[in-house]
Amino acid sequence: HIPRPPNAFMLYRSHMLKSRGNADPERRQQNLSRIAGQLWRAMSKEDRAVWHKKAAEVQAAHYAKYPGYKFKPNR
């Protein structure tokens, strides 16, 4: 199984969770994703562009590692 490359929001969310460490007692992924979504929507376009650039780099590395990869969801 080849995992999908993360998009810009997923990279931002994982960075946010790692940077917060144990400062937040909340551990439910549903609530953490909701908070990350609110912060993401509040960001400026310039700040989001940084994450979109990182996502493009990760996607290019993923393509180099798996050149024939195509997302095919199982139904």
MODELLER restraints for C-alpha pairs under 7 A, 6 or more apart:
rsr = mdl.restraints
at = mdl.atoms
rsr.add(forms.Gaussian(group=physical.xy_distance, feature=features.Distance(at['CA:5:A'], at['CA:58:A']), mean=6.85, stdev=0.5))
rsr.add(forms.Gaussian(group=physical.xy_distance, feature=features.Distance(at['CA:5:A'], at['CA:59:A']), mean=5.73, stdev=0.5))
rsr.add(forms.Gaussian(group=physical.xy_distance, feature=features.Distance(at['CA:5:A'], at['CA:62:A']), mean=6.47, stdev=0.5))
rsr.add(forms.Gaussian(group=physical.xy_distance, feature=features.Distance(at['CA:6:A'], at['CA:55:A']), mean=6.76, stdev=0.5))
rsr.add(forms.Gaussian(group=physical.xy_distance, feature=features.Distance(at['CA:7:A'], at['CA:55:A']), mean=5.48, stdev=0.5))
rsr.add(forms.Gaussian(group=physical.xy_distance, feature=features.Distance(at['CA:8:A'], at['CA:51:A']), mean=5.07, stdev=0.5))
rsr.add(forms.Gaussian(group=physical.xy_distance, feature=features.Distance(at['CA:8:A'], at['CA:52:A']), mean=4.92, stdev=0.5))
rsr.add(forms.Gaussian(group=physical.xy_distance, feature=features.Distance(at['CA:8:A'], at['CA:55:A']), mean=5.00, stdev=0.5))
rsr.add(forms.Gaussian(group=physical.xy_distance, feature=features.Distance(at['CA:12:A'], at['CA:51:A']), mean=6.60, stdev=0.5))
rsr.add(forms.Gaussian(group=physical.xy_distance, feature=features.Distance(at['CA:13:A'], at['CA:36:A']), mean=5.86, stdev=0.5))
